[in-house]
Amino acid sequence: MISLISISALRRYTPVFLVSIVLAGSLVNTRLFIHPSLSAYFMYAFSVLLLTITAGITLIRKRKKNDLYIALPHFLFFLIVAYSFINAQFFTGFFSLNHTYLLVCGLLLFSISIIFSFQSYRLCDLFFTVSVLAVFECVWCLLQYAGAINSLNEYIKVTGTWSNPNVTALFLAMAWPVVFWLMLSNKGIHKWVAAAILIVLTTALILLKCRTAYLGVGTSSCLLLIFRYKLLDHFGMEKTCLVRYCVHSFCWVCSFR
């Protein structure tokens, strides 16, 4: 009985643990290389390699492969990665770190699609991991602002664990709607804890001074509220109308130079 419980728990938490390693490794900057961000680059590539190996083993051992589901946007992204790799390797002859990064991103998306299709998991577990990493980043930023920790960038006081404050801010912007969703979905003490984390997140984002992160937080929060409370139904709109509006707005903004 104990062995069955341990196997079940292992299957449940393994995907979340592997994705957590990818996220945590991507946030690490050190002075071991010429550029501090190379530490995050290599950690990201190595952790995605482990995730890809795990996904390959899962795919081989799974007898019923009909459960595998790859969304259309994922498939289109795979085509872009394949085109970029083939073009750089066989036609232009120019293969840079950017091509490697794009290839690693494709492997990450493919591995996540496989693992999360075949193994049971709870989204709350992944959200909890993102929240913990976000709190760690926020505390790091506050300590830098207080002067207790030095920044990796000699020109900027608050950068988080990255030498570039914009990267840290974009990660916090990704975590903001996650914590916001946890606050809306929970009750009691968990709701108040999520609200406190949101306050700390907002403070860290203000210290990082990244306008792109502010835009991302505002957009994601609005979309979360729209779909959670079905605000479109009150105005007689459909989701397709919202998508068309977003596409038109994006094209309108891109038309300016």
BAGULO-329385 format. One record per residue (C-alpha): residue number from 1; x, y, z; residue in three letters; chain. Coordinates in steps of 0.02 Angstrom, whole numbers, always signed. Layout:
<rs>
R   resi     east    north       up   resn   chain
R    NUM        X        Y        Z    ALA       A
...
</rs>
This chain:
<rs>
R   resi     east    north       up   resn   chain
R      1       +0       +0       +0    MET       A
R      2     +141     +120      +47    ILE       A
R      3     +235      +80     -113    SER       A
R      4      +79     +116     -217    LEU       A
R      5      +56     +284     -130    ILE       A
R      6     +239     +330     -156    SER       A
R      7     +231     +284     -341    ILE       A
R      8      +72     +385     -362    SER       A
R      9     +151     +535     -275    ALA       A
R     10     +307     +516     -381    LEU       A
R     11     +206     +519     -542    ARG       A
R     12     +110     +670     -482    ARG       A
R     13     +255     +778     -425    TYR       A
R     14     +391     +729     -550    THR       A
R     15     +328     +842     -692    PRO       A
R     16     +309     +990     -574    VAL       A
R     17     +481     +957     -499    PHE       A
R     18     +565     +952     -669    LEU       A
R     19     +480    +1111     -728    VAL       A
R     20     +530    +1192     -562    SER       A
R     21     +712    +1150     -598    ILE       A
R     22     +696    +1233     -769    VAL       A
R     23     +621    +1391     -692    LEU       A
R     24     +744    +1401     -548    ALA       A
R     25     +894    +1367     -659    GLY       A
R     26     +840    +1505     -777    SER       A
R     27     +845    +1631     -635    LEU       A
R     28    +1026    +1598     -585    VAL       A
R     29    +1160    +1725     -633    ASN       A
R     30    +1340    +1706     -572    THR       A
R     31    +1512    +1777     -609    ARG       A
R     32    +1581    +1609     -665    LEU       A
R     33    +1575    +1663     -847    PHE       A
R     34    +1614    +1822     -943    ILE       A
R     35    +1430    +1869     -943    HIS       A
R     36    +1329    +1826     -785    PRO       A
R     37    +1179    +1778     -892    SER       A
R     38    +1275    +1632     -968    LEU       A
R     39    +1249    +1538     -805    SER       A
R     40    +1061    +1547     -830    ALA       A
R     41    +1084    +1498    -1012    TYR       A
R     42    +1181    +1339     -973    PHE       A
R     43    +1070    +1295     -824    MET       A
R     44     +918    +1316     -934    TYR       A
R     45     +989    +1207    -1072    ALA       A
R     46    +1047    +1071     -951    PHE       A
R     47     +881    +1064     -856    SER       A
R     48     +782    +1058    -1019    VAL       A
R     49     +895     +914    -1074    LEU       A
R     50     +847     +818     -916    LEU       A
R     51     +664     +856     -948    LEU       A
R     52     +679     +799    -1128    THR       A
R     53     +760     +634    -1076    ILE       A
R     54     +620     +606     -950    THR       A
R     55     +489     +646    -1083    ALA       A
R     56     +573     +524    -1203    GLY       A
R     57     +571     +385    -1073    ILE       A
R     58     +389     +423    -1036    THR       A
R     59     +344     +415    -1220    LEU       A
R     60     +436     +250    -1247    ILE       A
R     61     +360     +165    -1094    ARG       A
R     62     +185     +224    -1129    LYS       A
R     63      +92      +91    -1226    ARG       A
R     64      -60     +194    -1272    LYS       A
R     65       +7     +342    -1368    LYS       A
R     66     -167     +400    -1420    ASN       A
R     67     -172     +507    -1263    ASP       A
R     68      -36     +620    -1331    LEU       A
R     69     -108     +789    -1375    TYR       A
R     70       -9     +931    -1454    ILE       A
R     71     -101    +1094    -1478    ALA       A
R     72      -96    +1183    -1644    LEU       A
R     73       +6    +1333    -1578    PRO       A
R     74     +135    +1209    -1511    HIS       A
R     75     +145    +1121    -1679    PHE       A
R     76     +167    +1286    -1770    LEU       A
R     77     +306    +1334    -1650    PHE       A
R     78     +392    +1167    -1686    PHE       A
R     79     +386    +1209    -1872    LEU       A
R     80     +467    +1378    -1839    ILE       A
R     81     +604    +1296    -1736    VAL       A
R     82     +634    +1164    -1870    ALA       A
R     83     +641    +1296    -2008    TYR       A
R     84     +764    +1404    -1909    SER       A
R     85     +876    +1256    -1870    PHE       A
R     86     +878    +1185    -2047    ILE       A
R     87     +904    +1357    -2125    ASN       A
R     88    +1049    +1399    -2011    ALA       A
R     89    +1131    +1228    -2022    GLN       A
R     90    +1119    +1190    -2208    PHE       A
R     91    +1087    +1353    -2302    PHE       A
R     92    +1157    +1509    -2217    THR       A
R     93    +1294    +1419    -2121    GLY       A
R     94    +1269    +1537    -1973    PHE       A
R     95    +1222    +1448    -1812    PHE       A
R     96    +1226    +1557    -1656    SER       A
R     97    +1174    +1546    -1474    LEU       A
R     98    +1005    +1616    -1524    ASN       A
R     99     +972    +1464    -1634    HIS       A
R    100    +1023    +1349    -1492    THR       A
R    101     +909    +1443    -1373    TYR       A
R    102     +763    +1427    -1494    LEU       A
R    103     +797    +1241    -1513    LEU       A
R    104     +801    +1218    -1324    VAL       A
R    105     +635    +1311    -1309    CYS       A
R    106     +560    +1192    -1437    GLY       A
R    107     +622    +1042    -1339    LEU       A
R    108     +549    +1116    -1179    LEU       A
R    109     +378    +1142    -1257    LEU       A
R    110     +380     +968    -1334    PHE       A
R    111     +434     +886    -1170    SER       A
R    112     +300     +975    -1070    ILE       A
R    113     +168     +923    -1197    SER       A
R    114     +220     +741    -1180    ILE       A
R    115     +239     +734     -991    ILE       A
R    116      +81     +828     -950    PHE       A
R    117      -18     +726    -1076    SER       A
R    118      +30     +558    -1003    PHE       A
R    119      +49     +596     -817    GLN       A
R    120      -79     +661     -694    SER       A
R    121      -41     +824     -608    TYR       A
R    122     -128     +969     -525    ARG       A
R    123     -106    +1144     -592    LEU       A
R    124     -106    +1212     -415    CYS       A
R    125      +57    +1119     -381    ASP       A
R    126     +142    +1210     -524    LEU       A
R    127      +65    +1376     -470    PHE       A
R    128     +132    +1349     -295    PHE       A
R    129     +308    +1325     -363    THR       A
R    130     +297    +1482     -468    VAL       A
R    131     +235    +1578     -316    SER       A
R    132     +379    +1518     -207    VAL       A
R    133     +508    +1568     -338    LEU       A
R    134     +423    +1737     -358    ALA       A
R    135     +429    +1768     -170    VAL       A
R    136     +614    +1724     -170    PHE       A
R    137     +646    +1848     -312    GLU       A
R    138     +547    +1983     -222    CYS       A
R    139     +642    +1961      -60    VAL       A
R    140     +805    +1967     -158    TRP       A
R    141     +751    +2131     -239    CYS       A
R    142     +702    +2207      -72    LEU       A
R    143     +868    +2157       +5    LEU       A
R    144     +959    +2237     -140    GLN       A
R    145     +859    +2397     -118    TYR       A
R    146     +903    +2396      +68    ALA       A
R    147    +1087    +2374      +26    GLY       A
R    148    +1104    +2203     +108    ALA       A
R    149    +1144    +2116      -58    ILE       A
R    150    +1248    +2185     -200    ASN       A
R    151    +1180    +2187     -376    SER       A
R    152    +1267    +2097     -519    LEU       A
R    153    +1250    +2257     -620    ASN       A
R    154    +1363    +2399     -561    GLU       A
R    155    +1249    +2530     -641    TYR       A
R    156    +1082    +2470     -571    ILE       A
R    157    +1047    +2444     -386    LYS       A
R    158     +899    +2325     -397    VAL       A
R    159     +907    +2186     -527    THR       A
R    160     +852    +2029     -435    GLY       A
R    161     +952    +1870     -464    THR       A
R    162     +981    +1924     -644    TRP       A
R    163    +1105    +2057     -699    SER       A
R    164     +968    +2128     -812    ASN       A
R    165     +820    +2193     -709    PRO       A
R    166     +701    +2176     -857    ASN       A
R    167     +718    +1986     -858    VAL       A
R    168     +680    +1975     -673    THR       A
R    169     +532    +2093     -695    ALA       A
R    170     +462    +1988     -838    LEU       A
R    171     +470    +1832     -730    PHE       A
R    172     +376    +1923     -592    LEU       A
R    173     +251    +1984     -721    ALA       A
R    174     +223    +1802     -770    MET       A
R    175     +200    +1754     -587    ALA       A
R    176      +81    +1899     -548    TRP       A
R    177      -76    +1826     -632    PRO       A
R    178      -34    +1656     -556    VAL       A
R    179      -37    +1729     -380    VAL       A
R    180     -188    +1834     -427    PHE       A
R    181     -280    +1676     -479    TRP       A
R    182     -233    +1591     -316    LEU       A
R    183     -303    +1739     -219    MET       A
R    184     -467    +1733     -314    LEU       A
R    185     -483    +1543     -301    SER       A
R    186     -444    +1518     -117    ASN       A
R    187     -528    +1567      +45    LYS       A
R    188     -473    +1603     +221    GLY       A
R    189     -288    +1611     +264    ILE       A
R    190     -232    +1555      +90    HIS       A
R    191     -323    +1702      +12    LYS       A
R    192     -237    +1826     +127    TRP       A
R    193      -67    +1747      +99    VAL       A
R    194      -89    +1764      -89    ALA       A
R    195     -143    +1945      -65    ALA       A
R    196      +13    +1981      +38    ALA       A
R    197     +120    +1902      -98    ILE       A
R    198      +36    +2013     -227    LEU       A
R    199      +85    +2167     -126    ILE       A
R    200     +265    +2109     -117    VAL       A
R    201     +263    +2069     -303    LEU       A
R    202     +198    +2241     -345    THR       A
R    203     +332    +2322     -237    THR       A
R    204     +470    +2223     -322    ALA       A
R    205     +402    +2267     -494    LEU       A
R    206     +403    +2452     -449    ILE       A
R    207     +585    +2438     -393    LEU       A
R    208     +635    +2349     -554    LEU       A
R    209     +560    +2489     -662    LYS       A
R    210     +514    +2385     -814    CYS       A
R    211     +372    +2460     -916    ARG       A
R    212     +349    +2302    -1019    THR       A
R    213     +317    +2204     -858    ALA       A
R    214     +186    +2333     -806    TYR       A
R    215      +97    +2311     -972    LEU       A
R    216     +104    +2122     -955    GLY       A
R    217      +32    +2125     -779    VAL       A
R    218     -110    +2239     -831    GLY       A
R    219     -154    +2139     -986    THR       A
R    220     -147    +1968     -902    SER       A
R    221     -248    +2028     -753    SER       A
R    222     -385    +2099     -865    CYS       A
R    223     -395    +1939     -966    LEU       A
R    224     -401    +1835     -807    LEU       A
R    225     -546    +1936     -739    LEU       A
R    226     -637    +1932     -907    ILE       A
R    227     -632    +1744     -925    PHE       A
R    228     -654    +1701     -741    ARG       A
R    229     -809    +1807     -714    TYR       A
R    230     -872    +1792     -895    LYS       A
R    231     -879    +1980     -915    LEU       A
R    232     -903    +1963    -1103    LEU       A
R    233    -1075    +1886    -1074    ASP       A
R    234    -1135    +2044     -989    HIS       A
R    235    -1098    +2144    -1146    PHE       A
R    236    -1163    +2013    -1267    GLY       A
R    237     -988    +1980    -1337    MET       A
R    238     -907    +1816    -1383    GLU       A
R    239     -728    +1761    -1354    LYS       A
R    240     -694    +1769    -1540    THR       A
R    241     -739    +1955    -1536    CYS       A
R    242     -609    +1983    -1401    LEU       A
R    243     -478    +1888    -1501    VAL       A
R    244     -515    +1991    -1656    ARG       A
R    245     -505    +2151    -1554    TYR       A
R    246     -335    +2101    -1482    CYS       A
R    247     -268    +2056    -1655    VAL       A
R    248     -328    +2220    -1729    HIS       A
R    249     -255    +2318    -1584    SER       A
R    250      -89    +2229    -1603    PHE       A
R    251      -83    +2264    -1790    CYS       A
R    252     -129    +2447    -1757    TRP       A
R    253      +12    +2467    -1631    VAL       A
R    254     +138    +2381    -1747    CYS       A
R    255      +91    +2499    -1888    SER       A
R    256     +180    +2642    -1798    PHE       A
R    257     +368    +2657    -1815    ARG       A
</rs>
